[in-house]
Amino acid sequence: MSGGTLWLVATPIGNLGDLAPRAVAVLSAAALVCCEDTRRTGRLLQHAGVRAPALLVVNDHTEFDVVDAVVDRLLAGAVVAVVSDAGMPGLSDPGEQLVAAAVTAGVAVEVVPG
């Protein structure tokens, strides 16, 4: 493994108060948060008291275009978190291509369950 870490962070499906403390810690440490919608993720970060790091939209329309840039940041040592609007990213939500590219590049991929 080399570089930074790609974190898949589960987010609450309903009540924002259900966000896990470990998720808050990872989001606080991230240099970049990849998300489906910056407005929703911004509200989540605000609720958790996390100063918003850089947010990057990664959804069905943008994922292919941003994967290489995110992997470059990971290889340079950045901590990157991936969240979906609700639930676990990378399953049915966008993030599958990003995870595959990170694994191929030898980047550590970790999970924070919800």
C-alpha positions as CSV (number, residue, x, y, z in Angstrom):
1,M,0.0,0.0,0.0
2,S,1.2,3.5,-0.7
3,G,0.0,7.1,-0.3
4,G,-3.0,8.2,1.6
5,T,-6.2,6.4,2.6
6,L,-9.6,6.4,0.9
7,W,-12.3,6.1,3.5
8,L,-15.8,4.9,2.7
9,V,-18.0,6.6,5.3
10,A,-21.5,5.5,6.0
11,T,-24.0,8.4,6.5
12,P,-27.4,8.4,8.3
13,I,-30.4,7.3,6.2
14,G,-32.7,9.3,8.4
15,N,-31.7,11.3,11.5
16,L,-28.4,13.2,11.2
17,G,-27.9,12.5,14.9
18,D,-27.2,8.8,13.9
19,L,-23.8,9.8,12.4
20,A,-21.2,7.6,14.1
21,P,-18.4,9.3,16.1
22,R,-15.8,7.5,14.1
23,A,-17.3,8.9,10.9
24,V,-17.0,12.4,12.4
25,A,-13.4,11.8,13.2
26,V,-12.6,10.6,9.7
27,L,-14.5,13.5,8.1
28,S,-12.6,15.9,10.3
29,A,-9.3,14.5,9.2
30,A,-10.1,14.4,5.5
31,A,-8.4,16.8,3.1
32,L,-11.1,16.0,0.5
33,V,-14.7,14.7,0.8
34,C,-16.2,13.1,-2.3
35,C,-19.9,13.4,-2.2
36,E,-23.1,13.1,-4.4
37,D,-24.4,16.5,-3.5
38,T,-22.4,19.3,-1.8
39,R,-25.5,20.8,-0.3
40,R,-26.5,17.6,1.6
41,T,-23.0,16.8,2.6
42,G,-22.5,20.4,3.8
43,R,-25.5,20.1,6.0
44,L,-24.2,16.8,7.4
45,L,-20.8,18.3,8.1
46,Q,-22.3,21.4,9.7
47,H,-24.5,19.2,11.9
48,A,-21.5,17.2,13.0
49,G,-19.5,20.3,13.8
50,V,-16.9,19.5,11.1
51,R,-15.2,22.3,9.4
52,A,-15.9,21.6,5.7
53,P,-12.8,20.4,3.9
54,A,-12.7,20.6,0.1
55,L,-15.9,18.9,-1.3
56,L,-15.9,17.2,-4.7
57,V,-19.0,16.0,-6.5
58,V,-18.6,12.4,-7.4
59,N,-21.8,11.0,-8.9
60,D,-23.0,9.1,-11.9
61,H,-22.3,12.1,-14.1
62,T,-18.8,13.0,-12.8
63,E,-17.2,10.0,-11.4
64,F,-15.4,8.9,-14.5
65,D,-14.0,12.4,-15.0
66,V,-12.6,12.9,-11.5
67,V,-11.2,9.4,-10.6
68,D,-7.7,10.1,-11.8
69,A,-7.4,13.4,-10.0
70,V,-8.6,11.8,-6.7
71,V,-6.2,8.9,-7.0
72,D,-3.3,11.3,-7.7
73,R,-4.2,13.1,-4.4
74,L,-4.3,9.7,-2.6
75,L,-0.9,8.7,-4.0
76,A,0.4,12.1,-2.8
77,G,-0.7,11.1,0.8
78,A,-4.1,12.8,1.1
79,V,-6.8,11.4,3.3
80,V,-10.0,11.3,1.2
81,A,-13.5,10.4,2.4
82,V,-16.3,9.2,0.2
83,V,-19.9,9.7,1.4
84,S,-23.3,9.2,-0.3
85,D,-26.4,11.2,0.4
86,A,-27.6,8.4,2.7
87,G,-26.1,5.0,3.6
88,M,-22.9,3.3,2.5
89,P,-21.1,4.7,-0.6
90,G,-19.7,2.4,-3.3
91,L,-22.4,-0.2,-3.3
92,S,-25.4,1.1,-5.3
93,D,-24.2,4.7,-5.1
94,P,-21.4,6.3,-7.0
95,G,-17.9,5.4,-5.8
96,E,-17.4,2.0,-7.3
97,Q,-15.0,3.3,-10.0
98,L,-13.1,5.4,-7.4
99,V,-12.6,2.4,-5.1
100,A,-11.5,0.1,-8.0
101,A,-9.0,2.7,-9.2
102,A,-7.6,3.3,-5.6
103,V,-7.2,-0.5,-5.1
104,T,-5.5,-0.8,-8.5
105,A,-3.1,2.0,-7.6
106,G,-2.2,0.3,-4.3
107,V,-4.0,2.8,-2.0
108,A,-5.4,1.7,1.3
109,V,-9.2,1.6,1.3
110,E,-10.9,1.6,4.8
111,V,-14.6,1.6,5.8
112,V,-16.5,3.3,8.6
113,P,-19.8,1.5,9.0
114,G,-22.9,3.2,10.0
